[in-house]
Amino acid sequence: KRKSKQRVNSFGSSTSEGSQTPFRIAKLQAMGAVAALLLAGLLAALTYVLRLVHSILWVPHRLERRLRRQGIRGPPRSLLSGNAAEYVAMTKAAQSAPLASFHHGFIGRAAPQYREWAARYGRPFVFWFGPRPRLVVSGPEVAKAVLTDSTGAFEKGTTGSGNNPQARQLIGEGLVGLTGEKWAHHRRVISPAFNMERVKVRRRFLNSD
């Protein structure tokens, strides 16, 4: 019989090379599993970073460039916060100023950014909350085109009262904050109240006051 080769380990005991083979295989398998997990984690992190860069940097830059080609400008934006800081500062300054007299020109106090940025950059103009643009348009023809559109190109999304508790308490479940089937149902319910003949009656009543 052949004697298996013996080797003395660091503890002074002898071990055979044959007995170490399964241990080495298990060790290599464990190292391979750890390496695979590390590689998968690295790829996942890299994918997340690339998606973040795409959504926060590339997409807003592309949209801004397209808007500028159409002649639509707006205030310079921060890469991460957009115009949020300037928006908050303008609102605080306008609302902290004392009221000289009561009048119906409340836009400059309630939403000063619309008046100041429209005067500075013209209409339409665009401003940003983080990577999301807000395109501000005005005029009866534009409003009619948006309100009568049936293609679904103009969505309220999450920018209405749905994500603002204060606005939701003020507006409630009305047409302003609803979309889809709920909006269609509410529209059918209130449509009779806006019949042209009834509107004419209300107009005569208001004019008499």
C-alpha positions in Angstrom: 0.0 0.0 0.0 1.1 3.5 -0.8 1.3 5.8 2.1 -0.4 9.2 1.6 1.9 12.2 1.9 1.8 13.8 5.3 2.3 17.5 6.1 2.7 19.1 9.4 0.5 22.1 10.0 1.1 25.1 12.2 -0.3 23.4 15.2 2.2 20.5 15.0 -0.3 17.9 13.8 0.1 16.1 10.5 -2.7 16.3 7.8 -2.9 14.5 4.5 -3.3 16.4 1.3 -6.3 14.2 0.4 -8.2 15.3 3.5 -7.7 19.0 2.7 -9.1 18.8 -0.8 -12.8 19.0 0.2 -12.0 21.9 2.5 -10.3 23.8 -0.3 -13.2 23.2 -2.7 -15.7 24.5 -0.1 -13.5 27.5 0.6 -13.3 28.3 -3.1 -17.0 27.9 -3.5 -17.7 30.3 -0.6 -15.3 32.8 -2.0 -17.0 32.5 -5.4 -20.4 33.1 -3.8 -19.2 36.1 -1.9 -17.6 37.5 -5.1 -20.8 36.9 -7.0 -22.8 38.7 -4.3 -20.4 41.7 -4.3 -20.5 41.9 -8.1 -24.3 41.8 -8.1 -24.5 44.5 -5.4 -22.0 46.6 -7.4 -24.0 46.3 -10.6 -27.3 47.1 -8.8 -25.7 50.2 -7.2 -24.2 51.3 -10.6 -27.6 50.8 -12.3 -29.3 52.9 -9.6 -26.7 55.7 -9.9 -27.1 55.7 -13.7 -30.9 55.9 -13.5 -30.6 58.7 -10.9 -28.2 60.6 -13.2 -30.5 60.1 -16.1 -33.7 61.3 -14.3 -32.1 64.1 -12.4 -29.5 65.5 -14.9 -30.0 64.3 -18.4 -33.9 64.4 -18.7 -34.2 67.9 -17.3 -31.3 69.1 -19.5 -33.0 67.7 -22.6 -36.4 69.2 -21.7 -34.8 72.6 -21.0 -33.0 72.6 -24.3 -36.1 71.7 -26.2 -38.1 74.4 -24.5 -35.4 77.0 -25.2 -35.5 76.0 -28.9 -39.2 76.9 -28.8 -38.4 80.3 -27.2 -39.7 79.3 -23.7 -37.4 80.6 -21.0 -37.4 80.7 -17.2 -35.3 81.4 -14.1 -32.0 79.7 -13.8 -32.4 76.4 -11.9 -30.4 74.4 -9.4 -29.5 70.9 -10.5 -31.1 69.3 -7.5 -33.8 71.7 -6.2 -34.7 73.6 -9.3 -36.3 76.9 -8.4 -37.7 75.7 -5.1 -35.5 78.0 -2.9 -36.3 81.1 -4.9 -40.0 80.1 -5.0 -40.2 79.8 -1.2 -38.2 83.1 -0.7 -40.5 85.0 -3.0 -43.7 83.6 -1.4 -42.5 84.4 2.2 -41.5 88.0 1.2 -44.8 88.6 -0.5 -46.9 87.2 2.3 -44.9 89.0 5.0 -45.5 92.4 3.4 -48.4 94.4 4.9 -51.5 94.9 2.9 -51.9 98.4 1.7 -55.6 98.0 0.9 -58.1 95.3 0.1 -58.4 94.6 -3.6 -58.8 91.7 -6.0 -55.2 91.7 -7.3 -54.2 88.9 -5.0 -52.0 87.0 -7.4 -48.9 89.1 -6.5 -49.3 88.1 -2.9 -50.6 84.5 -3.1 -48.4 83.4 -6.0 -45.8 86.1 -6.7 -43.7 83.9 -8.9 -46.3 84.0 -11.7 -46.3 87.7 -11.8 -42.6 88.3 -11.4 -41.3 85.6 -13.7 -43.9 86.4 -16.3 -42.7 90.0 -16.4 -39.1 88.9 -16.5 -39.2 86.0 -19.0 -42.5 86.5 -20.8 -45.3 84.1 -21.4 -45.2 81.2 -21.5 -42.4 80.5 -19.1 -41.1 77.5 -17.2 -39.8 76.9 -13.7 -38.7 73.8 -11.9 -39.3 71.9 -8.7 -36.3 69.6 -8.6 -36.1 67.8 -11.9 -39.8 68.4 -12.8 -40.7 71.4 -15.0 -43.8 73.6 -14.5 -44.8 75.2 -17.8 -47.0 78.2 -17.1 -49.3 79.3 -20.0 -52.0 81.9 -20.2 -54.6 83.3 -22.5 -58.1 82.1 -23.4 -57.1 80.2 -26.5 -54.5 78.2 -24.6 -56.9 77.5 -21.8 -59.6 76.4 -24.2 -57.2 74.0 -26.0 -56.1 72.4 -22.7 -59.6 72.1 -21.2 -61.2 70.7 -24.3 -58.4 68.3 -25.1 -59.6 64.7 -25.3 -56.3 63.0 -26.1 -55.1 62.7 -22.6 -52.0 64.7 -23.3 -52.7 67.1 -20.4 -52.7 65.2 -17.2 -53.2 66.5 -13.7 -51.0 63.7 -12.3 -49.8 64.2 -8.7 -49.3 68.0 -9.1 -52.8 68.9 -8.1 -54.4 68.8 -4.7 -53.7 65.1 -4.3 -50.3 65.5 -2.7 -51.1 68.7 -0.8 -53.1 68.2 2.4 -53.9 71.9 2.7 -55.1 72.2 -0.9 -57.1 69.0 -0.5 -58.9 70.4 2.5 -59.7 73.6 0.6 -60.7 72.1 -2.7 -62.0 68.7 -1.6 -63.0 66.0 -4.0 -63.9 68.5 -6.8 -63.2 68.7 -10.5 -59.9 70.5 -9.9 -58.3 67.6 -8.1 -59.9 64.7 -9.8 -59.1 62.7 -12.9 -60.5 59.8 -14.9 -63.9 58.2 -14.0 -64.3 60.3 -10.9 -63.8 63.5 -12.9 -66.3 62.4 -15.5 -68.9 61.5 -12.9 -68.6 64.9 -11.1 -68.7 66.6 -14.5 -72.0 65.0 -15.4 -73.4 65.9 -12.0 -72.6 69.6 -12.1 -73.1 70.2 -15.8 -76.8 71.1 -15.5 -75.9 73.9 -13.1 -73.8 75.5 -15.8 -76.5 75.5 -18.5 -76.3 78.6 -20.6 -79.8 79.8 -19.7 -79.1 79.4 -16.0 -75.7 81.2 -16.4 -77.6 84.1 -18.0 -80.0 84.4 -15.1 -77.1 84.5 -12.6 -75.3 87.1 -14.7 -78.4 89.4 -14.7 -78.6 88.8 -10.9 -75.0 89.7 -10.4 -75.2 92.8 -12.7 -78.2 94.0 -10.7 -76.1 94.0 -7.5 
